[in-house]
């Protein structure tokens, strides 16, 4: 029974965190203007670098969650 309650608490906490941070409508005006001006003047090199940075920041939390989940799975599997 304790395991079911713990699982429900973790799932509900995850759901709450996902709904709270689901909408991010703000964008840094300085970054946007810098990218727009660089794309007009220098080509698309700044935009590509910015996109790689965004993908890096996007992947980091998922990799961290996968690592913690894998460790948790292996510890609970041994029991």
mmJSON file of the N, C-alpha and C atoms, coordinates in Angstrom:
{"data_MODEL":{"atom_site":{
"group_PDB":["ATOM","ATOM","ATOM","ATOM","ATOM","ATOM","ATOM","ATOM","ATOM","ATOM","ATOM","ATOM","ATOM","ATOM","ATOM","ATOM","ATOM","ATOM","ATOM","ATOM","ATOM","ATOM","ATOM","ATOM","ATOM","ATOM","ATOM","ATOM","ATOM","ATOM","ATOM","ATOM","ATOM","ATOM","ATOM","ATOM","ATOM","ATOM","ATOM","ATOM","ATOM","ATOM","ATOM","ATOM","ATOM","ATOM","ATOM","ATOM","ATOM","ATOM","ATOM","ATOM","ATOM","ATOM","ATOM","ATOM","ATOM","ATOM","ATOM","ATOM","ATOM","ATOM","ATOM","ATOM","ATOM","ATOM","ATOM","ATOM","ATOM","ATOM","ATOM","ATOM","ATOM","ATOM","ATOM","ATOM","ATOM","ATOM","ATOM","ATOM","ATOM","ATOM","ATOM","ATOM","ATOM","ATOM","ATOM","ATOM","ATOM","ATOM","ATOM","ATOM","ATOM","ATOM","ATOM","ATOM","ATOM","ATOM","ATOM","ATOM","ATOM","ATOM","ATOM","ATOM","ATOM","ATOM","ATOM","ATOM","ATOM","ATOM","ATOM","ATOM","ATOM","ATOM","ATOM","ATOM","ATOM","ATOM","ATOM","ATOM","ATOM","ATOM","ATOM","ATOM","ATOM","ATOM","ATOM","ATOM","ATOM","ATOM","ATOM","ATOM","ATOM","ATOM","ATOM","ATOM","ATOM","ATOM","ATOM","ATOM","ATOM","ATOM","ATOM","ATOM","ATOM","ATOM","ATOM","ATOM","ATOM","ATOM","ATOM","ATOM","ATOM","ATOM","ATOM","ATOM","ATOM","ATOM","ATOM","ATOM","ATOM","ATOM","ATOM","ATOM","ATOM","ATOM","ATOM","ATOM","ATOM","ATOM","ATOM","ATOM","ATOM","ATOM","ATOM","ATOM","ATOM","ATOM","ATOM","ATOM","ATOM","ATOM","ATOM","ATOM","ATOM","ATOM","ATOM","ATOM","ATOM","ATOM","ATOM","ATOM","ATOM","ATOM","ATOM","ATOM","ATOM","ATOM","ATOM","ATOM","ATOM","ATOM","ATOM","ATOM","ATOM","ATOM","ATOM","ATOM","ATOM","ATOM","ATOM","ATOM","ATOM","ATOM","ATOM","ATOM","ATOM","ATOM","ATOM","ATOM","ATOM","ATOM","ATOM","ATOM","ATOM","ATOM","ATOM","ATOM","ATOM","ATOM","ATOM","ATOM","ATOM","ATOM","ATOM","ATOM","ATOM"],
"id":[1,2,3,4,5,6,7,8,9,10,11,12,13,14,15,16,17,18,19,20,21,22,23,24,25,26,27,28,29,30,31,32,33,34,35,36,37,38,39,40,41,42,43,44,45,46,47,48,49,50,51,52,53,54,55,56,57,58,59,60,61,62,63,64,65,66,67,68,69,70,71,72,73,74,75,76,77,78,79,80,81,82,83,84,85,86,87,88,89,90,91,92,93,94,95,96,97,98,99,100,101,102,103,104,105,106,107,108,109,110,111,112,113,114,115,116,117,118,119,120,121,122,123,124,125,126,127,128,129,130,131,132,133,134,135,136,137,138,139,140,141,142,143,144,145,146,147,148,149,150,151,152,153,154,155,156,157,158,159,160,161,162,163,164,165,166,167,168,169,170,171,172,173,174,175,176,177,178,179,180,181,182,183,184,185,186,187,188,189,190,191,192,193,194,195,196,197,198,199,200,201,202,203,204,205,206,207,208,209,210,211,212,213,214,215,216,217,218,219,220,221,222,223,224,225,226,227,228,229,230,231,232,233,234,235,236,237],
"type_symbol":["N","C","C","N","C","C","N","C","C","N","C","C","N","C","C","N","C","C","N","C","C","N","C","C","N","C","C","N","C","C","N","C","C","N","C","C","N","C","C","N","C","C","N","C","C","N","C","C","N","C","C","N","C","C","N","C","C","N","C","C","N","C","C","N","C","C","N","C","C","N","C","C","N","C","C","N","C","C","N","C","C","N","C","C","N","C","C","N","C","C","N","C","C","N","C","C","N","C","C","N","C","C","N","C","C","N","C","C","N","C","C","N","C","C","N","C","C","N","C","C","N","C","C","N","C","C","N","C","C","N","C","C","N","C","C","N","C","C","N","C","C","N","C","C","N","C","C","N","C","C","N","C","C","N","C","C","N","C","C","N","C","C","N","C","C","N","C","C","N","C","C","N","C","C","N","C","C","N","C","C","N","C","C","N","C","C","N","C","C","N","C","C","N","C","C","N","C","C","N","C","C","N","C","C","N","C","C","N","C","C","N","C","C","N","C","C","N","C","C","N","C","C","N","C","C","N","C","C","N","C","C","N","C","C","N","C","C"],
"label_atom_id":["N","CA","C","N","CA","C","N","CA","C","N","CA","C","N","CA","C","N","CA","C","N","CA","C","N","CA","C","N","CA","C","N","CA","C","N","CA","C","N","CA","C","N","CA","C","N","CA","C","N","CA","C","N","CA","C","N","CA","C","N","CA","C","N","CA","C","N","CA","C","N","CA","C","N","CA","C","N","CA","C","N","CA","C","N","CA","C","N","CA","C","N","CA","C","N","CA","C","N","CA","C","N","CA","C","N","CA","C","N","CA","C","N","CA","C","N","CA","C","N","CA","C","N","CA","C","N","CA","C","N","CA","C","N","CA","C","N","CA","C","N","CA","C","N","CA","C","N","CA","C","N","CA","C","N","CA","C","N","CA","C","N","CA","C","N","CA","C","N","CA","C","N","CA","C","N","CA","C","N","CA","C","N","CA","C","N","CA","C","N","CA","C","N","CA","C","N","CA","C","N","CA","C","N","CA","C","N","CA","C","N","CA","C","N","CA","C","N","CA","C","N","CA","C","N","CA","C","N","CA","C","N","CA","C","N","CA","C","N","CA","C","N","CA","C","N","CA","C","N","CA","C","N","CA","C","N","CA","C","N","CA","C","N","CA","C","N","CA","C","N","CA","C","N","CA","C"],
"label_alt_id":[null,null,null,null,null,null,null,null,null,null,null,null,null,null,null,null,null,null,null,null,null,null,null,null,null,null,null,null,null,null,null,null,null,null,null,null,null,null,null,null,null,null,null,null,null,null,null,null,null,null,null,null,null,null,null,null,null,null,null,null,null,null,null,null,null,null,null,null,null,null,null,null,null,null,null,null,null,null,null,null,null,null,null,null,null,null,null,null,null,null,null,null,null,null,null,null,null,null,null,null,null,null,null,null,null,null,null,null,null,null,null,null,null,null,null,null,null,null,null,null,null,null,null,null,null,null,null,null,null,null,null,null,null,null,null,null,null,null,null,null,null,null,null,null,null,null,null,null,null,null,null,null,null,null,null,null,null,null,null,null,null,null,null,null,null,null,null,null,null,null,null,null,null,null,null,null,null,null,null,null,null,null,null,null,null,null,null,null,null,null,null,null,null,null,null,null,null,null,null,null,null,null,null,null,null,null,null,null,null,null,null,null,null,null,null,null,null,null,null,null,null,null,null,null,null,null,null,null,null,null,null,null,null,null,null,null,null],
"label_comp_id":["UNK","UNK","UNK","UNK","UNK","UNK","UNK","UNK","UNK","UNK","UNK","UNK","UNK","UNK","UNK","UNK","UNK","UNK","UNK","UNK","UNK","UNK","UNK","UNK","UNK","UNK","UNK","UNK","UNK","UNK","UNK","UNK","UNK","UNK","UNK","UNK","UNK","UNK","UNK","UNK","UNK","UNK","UNK","UNK","UNK","UNK","UNK","UNK","UNK","UNK","UNK","UNK","UNK","UNK","UNK","UNK","UNK","UNK","UNK","UNK","UNK","UNK","UNK","UNK","UNK","UNK","UNK","UNK","UNK","UNK","UNK","UNK","UNK","UNK","UNK","UNK","UNK","UNK","UNK","UNK","UNK","UNK","UNK","UNK","UNK","UNK","UNK","UNK","UNK","UNK","UNK","UNK","UNK","UNK","UNK","UNK","UNK","UNK","UNK","UNK","UNK","UNK","UNK","UNK","UNK","UNK","UNK","UNK","UNK","UNK","UNK","UNK","UNK","UNK","UNK","UNK","UNK","UNK","UNK","UNK","UNK","UNK","UNK","UNK","UNK","UNK","UNK","UNK","UNK","UNK","UNK","UNK","UNK","UNK","UNK","UNK","UNK","UNK","UNK","UNK","UNK","UNK","UNK","UNK","UNK","UNK","UNK","UNK","UNK","UNK","UNK","UNK","UNK","UNK","UNK","UNK","UNK","UNK","UNK","UNK","UNK","UNK","UNK","UNK","UNK","UNK","UNK","UNK","UNK","UNK","UNK","UNK","UNK","UNK","UNK","UNK","UNK","UNK","UNK","UNK","UNK","UNK","UNK","UNK","UNK","UNK","UNK","UNK","UNK","UNK","UNK","UNK","UNK","UNK","UNK","UNK","UNK","UNK","UNK","UNK","UNK","UNK","UNK","UNK","UNK","UNK","UNK","UNK","UNK","UNK","UNK","UNK","UNK","UNK","UNK","UNK","UNK","UNK","UNK","UNK","UNK","UNK","UNK","UNK","UNK","UNK","UNK","UNK","UNK","UNK","UNK","UNK","UNK","UNK","UNK","UNK","UNK"],
"label_asym_id":["A","A","A","A","A","A","A","A","A","A","A","A","A","A","A","A","A","A","A","A","A","A","A","A","A","A","A","A","A","A","A","A","A","A","A","A","A","A","A","A","A","A","A","A","A","A","A","A","A","A","A","A","A","A","A","A","A","A","A","A","A","A","A","A","A","A","A","A","A","A","A","A","A","A","A","A","A","A","A","A","A","A","A","A","A","A","A","A","A","A","A","A","A","A","A","A","A","A","A","A","A","A","A","A","A","A","A","A","A","A","A","A","A","A","A","A","A","A","A","A","A","A","A","A","A","A","A","A","A","A","A","A","A","A","A","A","A","A","A","A","A","A","A","A","A","A","A","A","A","A","A","A","A","A","A","A","A","A","A","A","A","A","A","A","A","A","A","A","A","A","A","A","A","A","A","A","A","A","A","A","A","A","A","A","A","A","A","A","A","A","A","A","A","A","A","A","A","A","A","A","A","A","A","A","A","A","A","A","A","A","A","A","A","A","A","A","A","A","A","A","A","A","A","A","A","A","A","A","A","A","A","A","A","A","A","A","A"],
"label_entity_id":["1","1","1","1","1","1","1","1","1","1","1","1","1","1","1","1","1","1","1","1","1","1","1","1","1","1","1","1","1","1","1","1","1","1","1","1","1","1","1","1","1","1","1","1","1","1","1","1","1","1","1","1","1","1","1","1","1","1","1","1","1","1","1","1","1","1","1","1","1","1","1","1","1","1","1","1","1","1","1","1","1","1","1","1","1","1","1","1","1","1","1","1","1","1","1","1","1","1","1","1","1","1","1","1","1","1","1","1","1","1","1","1","1","1","1","1","1","1","1","1","1","1","1","1","1","1","1","1","1","1","1","1","1","1","1","1","1","1","1","1","1","1","1","1","1","1","1","1","1","1","1","1","1","1","1","1","1","1","1","1","1","1","1","1","1","1","1","1","1","1","1","1","1","1","1","1","1","1","1","1","1","1","1","1","1","1","1","1","1","1","1","1","1","1","1","1","1","1","1","1","1","1","1","1","1","1","1","1","1","1","1","1","1","1","1","1","1","1","1","1","1","1","1","1","1","1","1","1","1","1","1","1","1","1","1","1","1"],
"label_seq_id":[1,1,1,2,2,2,3,3,3,4,4,4,5,5,5,6,6,6,7,7,7,8,8,8,9,9,9,10,10,10,11,11,11,12,12,12,13,13,13,14,14,14,15,15,15,16,16,16,17,17,17,18,18,18,19,19,19,20,20,20,21,21,21,22,22,22,23,23,23,24,24,24,25,25,25,26,26,26,27,27,27,28,28,28,29,29,29,30,30,30,31,31,31,32,32,32,33,33,33,34,34,34,35,35,35,36,36,36,37,37,37,38,38,38,39,39,39,40,40,40,41,41,41,42,42,42,43,43,43,44,44,44,45,45,45,46,46,46,47,47,47,48,48,48,49,49,49,50,50,50,51,51,51,52,52,52,53,53,53,54,54,54,55,55,55,56,56,56,57,57,57,58,58,58,59,59,59,60,60,60,61,61,61,62,62,62,63,63,63,64,64,64,65,65,65,66,66,66,67,67,67,68,68,68,69,69,69,70,70,70,71,71,71,72,72,72,73,73,73,74,74,74,75,75,75,76,76,76,77,77,77,78,78,78,79,79,79],
"pdbx_PDB_ins_code":[null,null,null,null,null,null,null,null,null,null,null,null,null,null,null,null,null,null,null,null,null,null,null,null,null,null,null,null,null,null,null,null,null,null,null,null,null,null,null,null,null,null,null,null,null,null,null,null,null,null,null,null,null,null,null,null,null,null,null,null,null,null,null,null,null,null,null,null,null,null,null,null,null,null,null,null,null,null,null,null,null,null,null,null,null,null,null,null,null,null,null,null,null,null,null,null,null,null,null,null,null,null,null,null,null,null,null,null,null,null,null,null,null,null,null,null,null,null,null,null,null,null,null,null,null,null,null,null,null,null,null,null,null,null,null,null,null,null,null,null,null,null,null,null,null,null,null,null,null,null,null,null,null,null,null,null,null,null,null,null,null,null,null,null,null,null,null,null,null,null,null,null,null,null,null,null,null,null,null,null,null,null,null,null,null,null,null,null,null,null,null,null,null,null,null,null,null,null,null,null,null,null,null,null,null,null,null,null,null,null,null,null,null,null,null,null,null,null,null,null,null,null,null,null,null,null,null,null,null,null,null,null,null,null,null,null,null],
"Cartn_x":[0.82,0.0,0.867,1.973,2.868,3.45,3.762,4.348,3.349,2.076,1.036,0.854,0.839,0.684,1.887,3.075,4.284,4.276,3.843,3.77,2.755,1.616,0.592,1.088,1.815,2.348,3.358,4.237,5.243,4.575,3.599,2.902,2.126,1.464,0.709,1.647,2.772,3.747,4.307,4.587,5.085,4.046,2.799,1.729,1.57,1.641,1.529,2.687,3.903,5.055,4.97,4.475,4.348,3.291,2.207,1.17,1.576,2.372,2.799,3.765,4.682,5.707,5.399,4.155,3.843,3.865,3.511,3.44,4.495,5.431,6.454,6.351,5.697,5.452,6.424,7.278,8.221,9.48,10.024,11.288,12.148,13.418,14.327,14.372,13.967,13.965,15.363,16.356,17.718,18.235,17.936,18.377,17.682,16.412,15.651,16.179,16.409,16.903,18.32,19.146,20.513,20.5,19.636,19.563,19.009,17.975,17.395,18.39,19.126,20.098,21.269,21.687,22.796,22.39,21.169,20.721,20.637,20.328,20.263,21.662,22.574,23.902,24.933,24.974,26.06,25.656,24.441,24.005,23.298,23.335,22.56,23.425,24.652,25.531,25.093,24.63,24.201,22.92,22.027,20.778,21.01,21.951,22.268,22.868,23.75,24.346,23.316,22.389,21.333,20.42,20.121,19.29,19.977,21.292,22.02,21.992,22.11,22.04,20.673,19.633,18.275,18.073,18.549,18.421,19.215,20.374,21.174,20.417,19.852,19.103,17.829,17.255,16.047,16.358,17.482,17.808,18.331,18.932,19.553,18.586,17.415,16.514,16.029,15.782,15.309,16.392,17.628,18.718,18.908,18.761,18.88,17.758,16.544,15.411,15.603,16.097,16.347,17.422,18.46,19.512,18.978,18.244,17.671,16.688,15.869,14.926,15.626,16.709,17.467,18.103,18.673,19.265,18.188,17.065,15.958,15.442,15.32,14.844,15.791,17.087,18.059,18.125,17.981,17.988,16.746,15.599,14.366,14.268,14.928,14.895,15.68,16.756,17.573,16.834,15.921,15.158,14.174],
"Cartn_y":[-1.201,0.0,1.269,1.204,2.365,2.678,1.623,1.822,2.486,2.116,2.709,4.171,4.486,5.885,6.711,6.157,6.869,7.124,6.135,6.294,7.357,7.363,8.381,9.778,9.908,11.216,11.702,10.817,11.201,11.58,10.795,11.108,12.42,12.656,13.903,15.108,14.962,16.052,16.346,15.301,15.474,16.165,15.771,16.385,17.861,18.184,19.586,20.409,19.881,20.621,20.81,19.806,19.938,20.966,21.05,22.022,23.44,23.576,24.909,25.504,24.686,25.181,24.898,24.589,24.207,25.383,26.56,27.693,28.731,28.883,29.905,30.793,31.925,32.789,33.959,34.118,35.235,34.853,35.835,35.631,36.857,36.635,37.731,38.659,39.92,40.827,41.121,41.12,41.387,40.225,38.997,37.827,37.806,38.093,38.062,39.112,40.313,41.362,41.063,40.473,40.13,39.064,38.072,37.008,37.549,38.385,38.939,39.803,40.643,41.502,40.69,39.677,38.842,38.033,37.591,36.816,37.696,38.968,39.874,40.26,40.448,40.948,39.844,38.837,37.865,36.505,36.312,34.989,34.255,32.949,32.153,31.48,31.91,31.226,31.436,32.613,32.874,32.108,32.052,31.325,29.844,29.267,27.848,27.591,28.461,28.31,28.455,29.373,29.563,28.342,27.768,26.573,25.396,25.251,24.183,24.388,25.624,25.921,25.608,25.917,25.621,24.118,23.357,21.904,21.314,21.873,21.419,21.653,22.838,23.141,22.313,21.953,21.135,19.694,19.163,17.759,17.505,18.472,18.266,17.751,18.349,17.824,16.414,16.095,14.757,13.715,14.042,13.108,12.924,13.987,13.901,13.041,13.237,12.439,10.975,10.713,9.329,8.682,9.418,8.895,8.562,9.486,9.247,8.085,8.018,6.919,5.586,5.544,4.309,3.837,4.759,4.4,3.902,4.587,4.199,2.81,2.55,1.251,0.126,0.344,-0.693,-0.945,0.102,-0.091,-0.848,-0.514,-1.183,-2.595,-2.842,-4.177,-5.181,-4.737,-5.626,-6.088,-5.297,-5.665,-6.738],
"Cartn_z":[0.0,0.0,0.0,0.733,0.789,-0.586,-1.352,-2.678,-3.62,-3.507,-4.352,-4.005,-2.746,-2.307,-2.755,-2.608,-3.02,-4.524,-5.286,-6.737,-7.122,-6.459,-6.741,-6.395,-5.316,-4.926,-5.958,-6.395,-7.394,-8.709,-9.143,-10.392,-10.296,-9.177,-9.035,-8.97,-8.284,-8.234,-9.622,-10.379,-11.746,-12.612,-12.481,-13.253,-12.902,-11.628,-11.204,-11.762,-11.683,-12.2,-13.703,-14.417,-15.87,-16.253,-15.512,-15.843,-15.46,-14.412,-13.994,-15.014,-15.527,-16.429,-17.89,-18.217,-19.592,-20.559,-20.099,-21.02,-20.67,-21.536,-21.377,-22.606,-22.441,-23.591,-23.67,-22.674,-22.691,-23.448,-24.127,-24.827,-24.568,-24.416,-24.144,-25.361,-25.211,-26.351,-26.89,-26.014,-26.475,-27.315,-26.893,-27.675,-29.029,-29.01,-30.266,-31.24,-30.755,-31.648,-32.132,-31.269,-31.679,-32.77,-32.619,-33.621,-34.929,-34.86,-36.086,-36.838,-36.11,-36.795,-37.327,-36.611,-37.074,-38.301,-38.35,-39.504,-40.75,-40.573,-41.714,-42.185,-41.253,-41.602,-41.85,-40.983,-41.018,-41.566,-41.907,-42.351,-41.228,-41.271,-40.332,-39.266,-39.06,-38.109,-36.665,-36.324,-34.952,-34.644,-35.583,-35.376,-35.173,-35.901,-35.731,-34.36,-33.916,-32.587,-31.485,-31.671,-30.687,-30.638,-31.796,-31.829,-31.142,-31.321,-30.636,-29.128,-28.694,-27.255,-26.676,-27.427,-26.968,-26.869,-27.849,-27.798,-26.638,-26.349,-25.21,-23.905,-23.752,-22.535,-22.432,-23.561,-23.564,-23.18,-23.637,-23.397,-21.985,-21.35,-20.044,-18.973,-18.777,-17.741,-18.032,-19.306,-19.644,-19.379,-19.675,-19.389,-17.888,-17.132,-15.681,-15.094,-15.568,-15.096,-15.479,-16.675,-17.101,-16.23,-15.881,-15.024,-13.635,-13.038,-11.711,-11.755,-12.801,-12.939,-13.103,-13.86,-14.034,-12.737,-11.99,-10.693,-9.745,-9.725,-8.852,-9.235,-10.509,-10.988,-10.571,-10.745,-10.408,-8.904,-8.09,-6.64,-6.183,-6.745,-6.342,-6.917,-8.015,-8.623,-7.792,-7.165,-6.334,-5.091,-4.588,-3.395,-3.767],
"occupancy":[1.0,1.0,1.0,1.0,1.0,1.0,1.0,1.0,1.0,1.0,1.0,1.0,1.0,1.0,1.0,1.0,1.0,1.0,1.0,1.0,1.0,1.0,1.0,1.0,1.0,1.0,1.0,1.0,1.0,1.0,1.0,1.0,1.0,1.0,1.0,1.0,1.0,1.0,1.0,1.0,1.0,1.0,1.0,1.0,1.0,1.0,1.0,1.0,1.0,1.0,1.0,1.0,1.0,1.0,1.0,1.0,1.0,1.0,1.0,1.0,1.0,1.0,1.0,1.0,1.0,1.0,1.0,1.0,1.0,1.0,1.0,1.0,1.0,1.0,1.0,1.0,1.0,1.0,1.0,1.0,1.0,1.0,1.0,1.0,1.0,1.0,1.0,1.0,1.0,1.0,1.0,1.0,1.0,1.0,1.0,1.0,1.0,1.0,1.0,1.0,1.0,1.0,1.0,1.0,1.0,1.0,1.0,1.0,1.0,1.0,1.0,1.0,1.0,1.0,1.0,1.0,1.0,1.0,1.0,1.0,1.0,1.0,1.0,1.0,1.0,1.0,1.0,1.0,1.0,1.0,1.0,1.0,1.0,1.0,1.0,1.0,1.0,1.0,1.0,1.0,1.0,1.0,1.0,1.0,1.0,1.0,1.0,1.0,1.0,1.0,1.0,1.0,1.0,1.0,1.0,1.0,1.0,1.0,1.0,1.0,1.0,1.0,1.0,1.0,1.0,1.0,1.0,1.0,1.0,1.0,1.0,1.0,1.0,1.0,1.0,1.0,1.0,1.0,1.0,1.0,1.0,1.0,1.0,1.0,1.0,1.0,1.0,1.0,1.0,1.0,1.0,1.0,1.0,1.0,1.0,1.0,1.0,1.0,1.0,1.0,1.0,1.0,1.0,1.0,1.0,1.0,1.0,1.0,1.0,1.0,1.0,1.0,1.0,1.0,1.0,1.0,1.0,1.0,1.0,1.0,1.0,1.0,1.0,1.0,1.0,1.0,1.0,1.0,1.0,1.0,1.0,1.0,1.0,1.0,1.0,1.0,1.0],
"B_iso_or_equiv":[0.0,0.0,0.0,0.0,0.0,0.0,0.0,0.0,0.0,0.0,0.0,0.0,0.0,0.0,0.0,0.0,0.0,0.0,0.0,0.0,0.0,0.0,0.0,0.0,0.0,0.0,0.0,0.0,0.0,0.0,0.0,0.0,0.0,0.0,0.0,0.0,0.0,0.0,0.0,0.0,0.0,0.0,0.0,0.0,0.0,0.0,0.0,0.0,0.0,0.0,0.0,0.0,0.0,0.0,0.0,0.0,0.0,0.0,0.0,0.0,0.0,0.0,0.0,0.0,0.0,0.0,0.0,0.0,0.0,0.0,0.0,0.0,0.0,0.0,0.0,0.0,0.0,0.0,0.0,0.0,0.0,0.0,0.0,0.0,0.0,0.0,0.0,0.0,0.0,0.0,0.0,0.0,0.0,0.0,0.0,0.0,0.0,0.0,0.0,0.0,0.0,0.0,0.0,0.0,0.0,0.0,0.0,0.0,0.0,0.0,0.0,0.0,0.0,0.0,0.0,0.0,0.0,0.0,0.0,0.0,0.0,0.0,0.0,0.0,0.0,0.0,0.0,0.0,0.0,0.0,0.0,0.0,0.0,0.0,0.0,0.0,0.0,0.0,0.0,0.0,0.0,0.0,0.0,0.0,0.0,0.0,0.0,0.0,0.0,0.0,0.0,0.0,0.0,0.0,0.0,0.0,0.0,0.0,0.0,0.0,0.0,0.0,0.0,0.0,0.0,0.0,0.0,0.0,0.0,0.0,0.0,0.0,0.0,0.0,0.0,0.0,0.0,0.0,0.0,0.0,0.0,0.0,0.0,0.0,0.0,0.0,0.0,0.0,0.0,0.0,0.0,0.0,0.0,0.0,0.0,0.0,0.0,0.0,0.0,0.0,0.0,0.0,0.0,0.0,0.0,0.0,0.0,0.0,0.0,0.0,0.0,0.0,0.0,0.0,0.0,0.0,0.0,0.0,0.0,0.0,0.0,0.0,0.0,0.0,0.0,0.0,0.0,0.0,0.0,0.0,0.0,0.0,0.0,0.0,0.0,0.0,0.0],
"pdbx_formal_charge":[null,null,null,null,null,null,null,null,null,null,null,null,null,null,null,null,null,null,null,null,null,null,null,null,null,null,null,null,null,null,null,null,null,null,null,null,null,null,null,null,null,null,null,null,null,null,null,null,null,null,null,null,null,null,null,null,null,null,null,null,null,null,null,null,null,null,null,null,null,null,null,null,null,null,null,null,null,null,null,null,null,null,null,null,null,null,null,null,null,null,null,null,null,null,null,null,null,null,null,null,null,null,null,null,null,null,null,null,null,null,null,null,null,null,null,null,null,null,null,null,null,null,null,null,null,null,null,null,null,null,null,null,null,null,null,null,null,null,null,null,null,null,null,null,null,null,null,null,null,null,null,null,null,null,null,null,null,null,null,null,null,null,null,null,null,null,null,null,null,null,null,null,null,null,null,null,null,null,null,null,null,null,null,null,null,null,null,null,null,null,null,null,null,null,null,null,null,null,null,null,null,null,null,null,null,null,null,null,null,null,null,null,null,null,null,null,null,null,null,null,null,null,null,null,null,null,null,null,null,null,null,null,null,null,null,null,null],
"auth_seq_id":[1,1,1,2,2,2,3,3,3,4,4,4,5,5,5,6,6,6,7,7,7,8,8,8,9,9,9,10,10,10,11,11,11,12,12,12,13,13,13,14,14,14,15,15,15,16,16,16,17,17,17,18,18,18,19,19,19,20,20,20,21,21,21,22,22,22,23,23,23,24,24,24,25,25,25,26,26,26,27,27,27,28,28,28,29,29,29,30,30,30,31,31,31,32,32,32,33,33,33,34,34,34,35,35,35,36,36,36,37,37,37,38,38,38,39,39,39,40,40,40,41,41,41,42,42,42,43,43,43,44,44,44,45,45,45,46,46,46,47,47,47,48,48,48,49,49,49,50,50,50,51,51,51,52,52,52,53,53,53,54,54,54,55,55,55,56,56,56,57,57,57,58,58,58,59,59,59,60,60,60,61,61,61,62,62,62,63,63,63,64,64,64,65,65,65,66,66,66,67,67,67,68,68,68,69,69,69,70,70,70,71,71,71,72,72,72,73,73,73,74,74,74,75,75,75,76,76,76,77,77,77,78,78,78,79,79,79],
"auth_comp_id":["UNK","UNK","UNK","UNK","UNK","UNK","UNK","UNK","UNK","UNK","UNK","UNK","UNK","UNK","UNK","UNK","UNK","UNK","UNK","UNK","UNK","UNK","UNK","UNK","UNK","UNK","UNK","UNK","UNK","UNK","UNK","UNK","UNK","UNK","UNK","UNK","UNK","UNK","UNK","UNK","UNK","UNK","UNK","UNK","UNK","UNK","UNK","UNK","UNK","UNK","UNK","UNK","UNK","UNK","UNK","UNK","UNK","UNK","UNK","UNK","UNK","UNK","UNK","UNK","UNK","UNK","UNK","UNK","UNK","UNK","UNK","UNK","UNK","UNK","UNK","UNK","UNK","UNK","UNK","UNK","UNK","UNK","UNK","UNK","UNK","UNK","UNK","UNK","UNK","UNK","UNK","UNK","UNK","UNK","UNK","UNK","UNK","UNK","UNK","UNK","UNK","UNK","UNK","UNK","UNK","UNK","UNK","UNK","UNK","UNK","UNK","UNK","UNK","UNK","UNK","UNK","UNK","UNK","UNK","UNK","UNK","UNK","UNK","UNK","UNK","UNK","UNK","UNK","UNK","UNK","UNK","UNK","UNK","UNK","UNK","UNK","UNK","UNK","UNK","UNK","UNK","UNK","UNK","UNK","UNK","UNK","UNK","UNK","UNK","UNK","UNK","UNK","UNK","UNK","UNK","UNK","UNK","UNK","UNK","UNK","UNK","UNK","UNK","UNK","UNK","UNK","UNK","UNK","UNK","UNK","UNK","UNK","UNK","UNK","UNK","UNK","UNK","UNK","UNK","UNK","UNK","UNK","UNK","UNK","UNK","UNK","UNK","UNK","UNK","UNK","UNK","UNK","UNK","UNK","UNK","UNK","UNK","UNK","UNK","UNK","UNK","UNK","UNK","UNK","UNK","UNK","UNK","UNK","UNK","UNK","UNK","UNK","UNK","UNK","UNK","UNK","UNK","UNK","UNK","UNK","UNK","UNK","UNK","UNK","UNK","UNK","UNK","UNK","UNK","UNK","UNK","UNK","UNK","UNK","UNK","UNK","UNK"],
"auth_asym_id":["A","A","A","A","A","A","A","A","A","A","A","A","A","A","A","A","A","A","A","A","A","A","A","A","A","A","A","A","A","A","A","A","A","A","A","A","A","A","A","A","A","A","A","A","A","A","A","A","A","A","A","A","A","A","A","A","A","A","A","A","A","A","A","A","A","A","A","A","A","A","A","A","A","A","A","A","A","A","A","A","A","A","A","A","A","A","A","A","A","A","A","A","A","A","A","A","A","A","A","A","A","A","A","A","A","A","A","A","A","A","A","A","A","A","A","A","A","A","A","A","A","A","A","A","A","A","A","A","A","A","A","A","A","A","A","A","A","A","A","A","A","A","A","A","A","A","A","A","A","A","A","A","A","A","A","A","A","A","A","A","A","A","A","A","A","A","A","A","A","A","A","A","A","A","A","A","A","A","A","A","A","A","A","A","A","A","A","A","A","A","A","A","A","A","A","A","A","A","A","A","A","A","A","A","A","A","A","A","A","A","A","A","A","A","A","A","A","A","A","A","A","A","A","A","A","A","A","A","A","A","A","A","A","A","A","A","A"],
"auth_atom_id":["N","CA","C","N","CA","C","N","CA","C","N","CA","C","N","CA","C","N","CA","C","N","CA","C","N","CA","C","N","CA","C","N","CA","C","N","CA","C","N","CA","C","N","CA","C","N","CA","C","N","CA","C","N","CA","C","N","CA","C","N","CA","C","N","CA","C","N","CA","C","N","CA","C","N","CA","C","N","CA","C","N","CA","C","N","CA","C","N","CA","C","N","CA","C","N","CA","C","N","CA","C","N","CA","C","N","CA","C","N","CA","C","N","CA","C","N","CA","C","N","CA","C","N","CA","C","N","CA","C","N","CA","C","N","CA","C","N","CA","C","N","CA","C","N","CA","C","N","CA","C","N","CA","C","N","CA","C","N","CA","C","N","CA","C","N","CA","C","N","CA","C","N","CA","C","N","CA","C","N","CA","C","N","CA","C","N","CA","C","N","CA","C","N","CA","C","N","CA","C","N","CA","C","N","CA","C","N","CA","C","N","CA","C","N","CA","C","N","CA","C","N","CA","C","N","CA","C","N","CA","C","N","CA","C","N","CA","C","N","CA","C","N","CA","C","N","CA","C","N","CA","C","N","CA","C","N","CA","C","N","CA","C","N","CA","C","N","CA","C","N","CA","C","N","CA","C"],
"pdbx_PDB_model_num":[1,1,1,1,1,1,1,1,1,1,1,1,1,1,1,1,1,1,1,1,1,1,1,1,1,1,1,1,1,1,1,1,1,1,1,1,1,1,1,1,1,1,1,1,1,1,1,1,1,1,1,1,1,1,1,1,1,1,1,1,1,1,1,1,1,1,1,1,1,1,1,1,1,1,1,1,1,1,1,1,1,1,1,1,1,1,1,1,1,1,1,1,1,1,1,1,1,1,1,1,1,1,1,1,1,1,1,1,1,1,1,1,1,1,1,1,1,1,1,1,1,1,1,1,1,1,1,1,1,1,1,1,1,1,1,1,1,1,1,1,1,1,1,1,1,1,1,1,1,1,1,1,1,1,1,1,1,1,1,1,1,1,1,1,1,1,1,1,1,1,1,1,1,1,1,1,1,1,1,1,1,1,1,1,1,1,1,1,1,1,1,1,1,1,1,1,1,1,1,1,1,1,1,1,1,1,1,1,1,1,1,1,1,1,1,1,1,1,1,1,1,1,1,1,1,1,1,1,1,1,1,1,1,1,1,1,1]
}}}
